[in-house]
Amino acid sequence: MQIHIDTPYMTIAEYTRRSGQSSSAVENEIKSGNYIIRPKREGSKAAVLINMVHMTLEAAEQAERVRMEGKR
């Protein structure tokens, strides 16, 4: 399997555009720890960036689990 990640980090706005989720849903996932973000310095006004490498690895692991369950 070969996976291509076009960017290692993505803004919330771009992630919502691509995923179809609302920004509040994405922000809730970040707050609950389901979406990992790039660390920021305290007081930084930089954009929140979602770690797409983590999201891709999580999706690949989920796909593998489902595939293995189907073989049982």
Secondary structure, 3 states (H helix, E strand, C coil): CCCCCCCCEEEHHHHHHHHCCCHHHHHHHHHCCCCCECCCCCCCCCCCEEEHHHHHHHHHHHHHHHHHHHCC
